[in-house]
Amino acid sequence: MSGFAIAPDLPFAAAWIAATAALGYVLGSIPFGLVLTRLAGLGDIRTIGSGNIGATNVLRTGRKDLALATLLLDAGKAGLAFLAASAILTAAVRAPGSAGGAAGMPTAAFHGGLIAGASAFIGHCFPVWLNFKGGKGVATFIGLLLAAMWQVGLGFAAIWLAIAGVSRMSSLAALTGTLAAPVLAFWFYGPFACAMTSGVALLVYWRHRSNISRILAGTEPKIGAKGKSPP
């Protein structure tokens, strides 16, 4: 699955890719952490800990079950975006009478699926429902990697577990895994996958710029630490 080709008929494929990317954004923009904690009567998750809507901050409420549910749902929406987009693109271009035809579609479906998964990541970080103020996207990124490039996803997870086990800092573990992801993507899947993964990785680092400052200052909250207000 190397190279940069999108599809035999670019305008036809581009229209479908744009549609599935929009679907990915909508899926990604669902703020599961915020929804689950409010349904549980815990108030607005954005007022405690790091102020984030992701699983790590949900864990600071003391509800491990809600944190796990948030992690799985946030990861699942990017994975679902990839799987749905790749299936839709494969069916669309292979349909009788379609402009694209069957040739080259598996690669195009993979690339289009990556774009949809990246759109889900963007939706999570910048959801329209929350004035474009969302999460930091690590779980969503992992979900995309596991669904689209399982070797890269497992590599990320192994690095996260190792660094988190030593440092007890989810952000440091995530940033280390994120740094390795584009290299693994290039090794297993080629330049397009590397380019897409690199773009998402840059956004992960941008979203974690406050965490990076706190890591350097030695004030970053540890995994499981409770907090009453965001720094």
C-alpha positions as CSV (number, residue, x, y, z in Angstrom):
1,M,0.0,0.0,0.0
2,S,2.7,2.4,-0.9
3,G,2.7,5.5,-3.2
4,F,0.5,8.5,-3.4
5,A,-2.2,7.4,-6.0
6,I,-5.7,8.1,-4.9
7,A,-7.8,6.5,-7.7
8,P,-8.0,6.0,-11.5
9,D,-10.6,8.8,-11.9
10,L,-9.5,11.6,-9.6
11,P,-12.7,13.8,-9.7
12,F,-15.0,10.9,-9.2
13,A,-12.9,9.5,-6.3
14,A,-12.3,12.9,-4.8
15,A,-16.1,13.5,-4.4
16,W,-16.5,10.2,-2.6
17,I,-13.4,10.9,-0.4
18,A,-14.8,14.3,0.5
19,A,-18.1,12.8,1.5
20,T,-16.5,10.1,3.7
21,A,-14.2,12.7,5.2
22,A,-17.2,14.7,6.2
23,L,-18.7,11.6,7.8
24,G,-15.5,11.0,9.6
25,Y,-15.6,14.6,11.0
26,V,-19.1,14.1,12.3
27,L,-18.2,10.9,14.0
28,G,-15.1,12.3,15.5
29,S,-16.9,15.4,16.9
30,I,-19.1,13.4,19.3
31,P,-17.7,14.3,22.8
32,F,-18.1,11.0,24.5
33,G,-16.2,12.0,27.7
34,L,-18.3,15.0,28.2
35,V,-21.6,13.2,27.5
36,L,-20.8,10.2,29.7
37,T,-19.7,12.2,32.7
38,R,-22.8,14.5,32.5
39,L,-25.1,11.5,32.2
40,A,-23.4,10.1,35.3
41,G,-24.1,13.3,37.2
42,L,-20.5,14.3,37.5
43,G,-20.9,17.7,35.9
44,D,-18.7,19.3,33.3
45,I,-15.5,17.3,32.9
46,R,-13.8,20.4,31.5
47,T,-13.8,22.0,35.0
48,I,-11.4,19.4,36.6
49,G,-7.9,18.2,36.1
50,S,-6.5,19.2,32.7
51,G,-9.8,20.4,31.5
52,N,-9.7,17.9,28.7
53,I,-12.7,15.7,27.6
54,G,-10.6,12.6,27.1
55,A,-10.3,9.4,29.0
56,T,-7.3,10.4,31.1
57,N,-9.2,13.4,32.5
58,V,-12.4,11.3,33.0
59,L,-10.2,9.0,35.1
60,R,-9.6,11.9,37.5
61,T,-13.3,11.8,38.5
62,G,-12.5,8.4,40.1
63,R,-14.8,6.6,37.7
64,K,-12.6,4.0,36.0
65,D,-15.6,2.5,34.2
66,L,-16.4,5.9,32.5
67,A,-12.8,6.4,31.7
68,L,-12.6,3.0,29.9
69,A,-15.8,3.7,28.1
70,T,-14.5,7.1,26.9
71,L,-11.3,5.5,25.8
72,L,-13.0,2.8,23.7
73,L,-15.6,5.2,22.2
74,D,-13.1,7.9,21.3
75,A,-10.8,5.2,19.7
76,G,-13.8,3.5,18.0
77,K,-15.0,6.6,16.2
78,A,-11.8,7.0,14.2
79,G,-11.6,3.2,13.6
80,L,-15.2,3.2,12.4
81,A,-14.6,6.2,10.1
82,F,-11.7,4.4,8.5
83,L,-13.6,1.1,8.0
84,A,-16.8,2.8,6.8
85,A,-14.9,5.1,4.4
86,S,-12.8,2.3,2.9
87,A,-15.8,0.1,2.4
88,I,-17.9,2.9,0.8
89,L,-15.0,3.9,-1.5
90,T,-14.5,0.3,-2.6
91,A,-18.2,-0.2,-3.3
92,A,-18.5,3.1,-5.1
93,V,-15.7,2.8,-7.5
94,R,-16.3,-0.9,-8.2
95,A,-20.0,-0.4,-8.8
96,P,-21.2,-1.2,-12.4
97,G,-21.0,1.9,-14.6
98,S,-18.9,3.9,-12.1
99,A,-16.3,6.3,-13.4
100,G,-13.4,4.7,-11.6
101,G,-13.6,1.0,-12.3
102,A,-12.0,-1.7,-10.2
103,A,-8.3,-1.1,-11.0
104,G,-6.3,0.3,-8.1
105,M,-9.2,0.7,-5.8
106,P,-7.9,-1.2,-2.8
107,T,-5.1,1.3,-2.4
108,A,-7.4,4.2,-3.0
109,A,-9.9,2.9,-0.4
110,F,-7.0,2.6,2.1
111,H,-5.9,6.1,1.4
112,G,-9.4,7.5,1.5
113,G,-10.0,5.6,4.7
114,L,-7.0,7.2,6.2
115,I,-8.3,10.6,5.2
116,A,-11.7,9.9,6.8
117,G,-9.9,8.6,10.0
118,A,-7.8,11.8,10.1
119,S,-11.0,13.8,9.7
120,A,-12.4,12.0,12.7
121,F,-9.3,13.0,14.7
122,I,-9.9,16.6,13.6
123,G,-13.5,16.4,14.6
124,H,-12.5,15.1,18.1
125,C,-10.0,18.0,18.6
126,F,-12.2,20.7,17.0
127,P,-15.9,19.7,17.4
128,V,-18.4,22.1,16.0
129,W,-20.7,21.4,19.0
130,L,-18.2,22.7,21.5
131,N,-17.1,25.8,19.7
132,F,-14.2,23.8,18.2
133,K,-12.7,23.2,21.7
134,G,-12.4,19.4,22.0
135,G,-10.0,16.8,23.2
136,K,-6.3,16.1,22.4
137,G,-7.0,13.2,20.2
138,V,-4.7,10.4,21.5
139,A,-7.3,7.7,21.9
140,T,-8.8,8.7,18.5
141,F,-5.3,8.5,16.9
142,I,-4.8,5.0,18.4
143,G,-8.1,3.9,17.1
144,L,-7.3,5.0,13.6
145,L,-3.9,3.2,13.8
146,L,-5.3,0.0,15.1
147,A,-8.1,-0.1,12.4
148,A,-6.0,1.0,9.5
149,M,-2.4,-0.1,10.3
150,W,-2.5,-2.6,13.1
151,Q,1.3,-3.0,13.3
152,V,1.7,0.7,13.9
153,G,-1.2,0.7,16.4
154,L,0.4,-2.1,18.4
155,G,3.8,-0.4,18.3
156,F,2.2,2.8,19.6
157,A,0.4,0.9,22.3
158,A,3.6,-0.9,23.4
159,I,5.5,2.4,23.6
160,W,2.6,4.0,25.5
161,L,2.5,1.2,28.1
162,A,6.2,1.2,28.6
163,I,6.6,5.0,29.1
164,A,3.4,5.3,31.1
165,G,4.5,2.5,33.4
166,V,7.8,4.3,34.2
167,S,6.7,7.9,34.2
168,R,3.0,7.6,35.2
169,M,2.3,10.4,32.8
170,S,-0.2,9.7,30.0
171,S,0.8,12.7,28.0
172,L,4.5,11.8,27.9
173,A,3.7,8.3,26.9
174,A,1.3,9.5,24.2
175,L,3.9,12.0,22.8
176,T,6.6,9.3,22.7
177,G,4.3,6.9,20.8
178,T,3.2,9.6,18.5
179,L,6.8,10.4,17.6
180,A,7.3,6.8,16.5
181,A,4.1,6.4,14.6
182,P,5.1,8.1,11.3
183,V,8.3,6.0,11.2
184,L,6.4,2.8,11.7
185,A,3.8,3.9,9.1
186,F,6.4,4.5,6.5
187,W,8.1,1.2,7.2
188,F,5.0,-0.9,6.9
189,Y,2.7,1.1,4.6
190,G,4.7,3.6,2.6
191,P,4.9,7.3,2.0
192,F,1.2,8.2,1.9
193,A,0.5,6.5,5.2
194,C,3.6,8.2,6.7
195,A,2.4,11.6,5.4
196,M,-1.0,11.2,6.9
197,T,0.3,9.9,10.2
198,S,2.8,12.8,10.3
199,G,0.1,15.3,9.8
200,V,-2.0,13.9,12.7
201,A,1.2,13.6,14.8
202,L,1.9,17.3,14.4
203,L,-1.7,18.1,15.6
204,V,-1.2,15.8,18.6
205,Y,1.9,17.7,19.6
206,W,0.1,21.1,19.0
207,R,-2.8,20.0,21.2
208,H,-0.3,18.9,23.9
209,R,1.8,22.1,24.0
210,S,0.5,22.9,27.5
211,N,1.3,19.4,28.6
212,I,4.8,19.7,27.1
213,S,5.3,22.9,29.2
214,R,4.2,21.1,32.4
215,I,6.4,18.1,31.7
216,L,9.4,20.3,31.3
217,A,8.4,22.2,34.5
218,G,7.8,18.9,36.4
219,T,4.1,19.8,37.2
220,E,2.3,17.5,34.8
221,P,-0.5,15.5,36.6
222,K,0.1,11.8,37.0
223,I,-2.2,9.0,35.8
224,G,-5.1,8.6,38.2
225,A,-4.4,11.9,40.1
226,K,-7.6,13.8,40.9
227,G,-8.0,17.5,40.2
228,K,-10.7,20.0,41.1
229,S,-9.9,22.7,38.5
230,P,-7.9,22.9,35.2
231,P,-4.5,24.4,35.4
